[in-house]
């Protein structure tokens, strides 16, 4: 029983345990296994470290909505527009 509870505790903490241990826990109690997996999944999501930008003062306002980003973005300079006749003339010369 102590080993079963230890496996459940490890899973709940978000650890990766051997498949054979998970199987023994599942065979012992499907309910405990499901609970441990659910709690473990939540813990894994919460454990992700979130870092601040290394370029903090260089960044402008951050947007949560991608539509808002698109509306507030500035277009980059596009390619130079050249007449097809000029290109054809330069090819003929070369």
Secondary structure, 3 states (H helix, E strand, C coil): CHHHHHHHHHHHCCCCCCHHHHHHHHHHCHHHHHHHHHHHHHHHHHHCCCCCCCCCCCCCCCCCCHHHHHHHCCCCCCCCCCCHHHHHHHHHHC
